[in-house]
Amino acid sequence: MKIKIEDVQKLVDWLNINRPNLAPYTIEETKRFFRIVQKNWSAYCFIVKERFESKSLGICEAGHLMYPATYDQPAKHSRGILNLNYTWDAAFNTWGMATLR
């Protein structure tokens, strides 16, 4: 399964309404991810385009919401799933993505 930019736009619209502190959010497309960027031009989150595996990230499934480690790369574990709207509230806090504990 490959994620479409229209699906990512639904998340960006939701973020602009429900998390307005860092709005407006924009979408940037990279080779393996969609990067959502907040108003101060820092990475807000990454969304995996299609399934792949790497040494540093492990197995990444399409549509997983990833915490940004740097501007160019996400952290290792998924925080939510794009297609499951009810996970968005838990994945995104007021000022960014939720961290793992």
N, C-alpha and C positions, 0 to 999 in steps of 0.2 A: 504494500500500500504506500502511495506517495501522498504527502500532504500538499494541498493547494494553498496558494496565497489568499484565496477568498476565506478559507477557514481561519487563517491567522488574522485576517482583518476583523473577523468577528470578535476575537480575543482583544485586539487593540481597541475596538469600539467599546467593549465592556470595561477595559482598563481606563479609558478616558472618562467614562461615566462614574465608575465605582472607586477608582483610585486617582482622584484629580490632583493630588499633591505634586506629582511629578509629570503631569500631562503637559503638552501633548506627546504621545508616543508615536514613533514611526517604525517602519519595517525596513530592514536591510537584508538582502539575500546573499548568503555565502555558498560555498560549494556543498556543504553538508547540513547547514542550519539556516533557519530564519532567525535573525537577531532583532529583538525589539529594543529600541533605543529610547531613553527618556529625554526630557527637555534639556538637560545639561550635557548631552552627548556622551553619556556613559551607558554601558550595556545593562539592560534591565532583566532580560532573560533570553534564553535560546530555545528554539523549537527544532527538533530533529526532523529533517525532510523525509528521509527513508531509512530503513534499517541498515545498520552497519556495525562493524566490530573493530575496535582499536585497542592497543595495549594500555594506553593511558585512561580511556573512558570505559572500556569493557564493551558490553553489548548495548547498543542504543537503538531503541525501537522508534518507529515513526510516530510522531505526535507527542513525544515526551517533552515536558517542560523542564528545562535544565537551568540551574543556578549559574550565574556567570562567575568564573574564576578570574578571568581577565576580560578585556574588551574583545579579544579574538577567540577565546576558548571557554567552554562551559566547565563546571565542576563535574565530578564523577557520577553522582546519583540523581535520579529524576525526582522532581518535586510534585508532579501532577501529570495529567494527560489532557491534551488539547481537545479531544472529542468528548470528554466527560466534563460538562460545564459545572457540575457540582464540586469538582476538585479545584476550581479556580479560586474560590474564597479561601480555602485552606492553603493554597500555594502562594498567594500574594497577600502580604501584609500591607499596612498603610504606606510604608516607605520602601518597599521592595519585596523580593521573594523571601519566603520562609526558609530558615536555615534548619538543618537536621540537628537533632540533639541525641 
